[in-house]
């Protein structure tokens, strides 16, 4: 009977771990769930396409066990360190074909702006340099070239 109850409980827990709300079992995850659950951050744009935390943060039993131990011991960073994802990771879902195609599509969207952020003199930039999921995105180019007006940025949104 104990094994049966444990198996049922384990099955329920396994299914629940797929839900974004499971992540907030650890209170430090609250802002990340909030950014997923409501606009204006990019995590919410992903939620609108029915993506959950595990779509970008795949479950790995050893990593998850380590995170639980670190949390229980109170030995965690708050806020959590930003994860790095490769271009290939982003392009798995964002089908641009190539970075060249992305530059062309952005140029069409940004007709009113004097610079295309994907056509950088620095070459191909990692998506995550500008595009942040759980906090406001950065205008990386503005560090040297000045801000693009908010009106122009929002007008360029697809």
Long-range contacts (C-beta under 8 A, 24 or more apart in sequence): 17-54, 17-59, 18-52, 18-54, 19-52, 20-47, 20-52, 20-53, 23-53, 26-67, 26-68, 26-71, 28-71, 28-76, 28-78, 28-79, 28-80, 31-79, 31-134, 32-80, 32-134, 35-133, 35-134, 35-135, 36-134, 41-132, 41-133, 41-134, 41-135, 41-136, 42-131, 42-132, 42-133, 42-137, 43-133, 43-134, 46-133, 56-85, 56-133, 57-83, 82-128, 82-132, 84-126, 84-128, 85-126, 85-127, 85-128, 86-126, 87-124, 87-126, 87-127, 90-127, 90-128, 90-131, 94-127, 99-124, 106-156, 109-156, 109-158, 110-152, 110-156, 112-152, 112-155, 112-156, 113-148, 113-152, 113-153, 113-156, 115-141, 115-145, 115-148, 117-141, 117-148
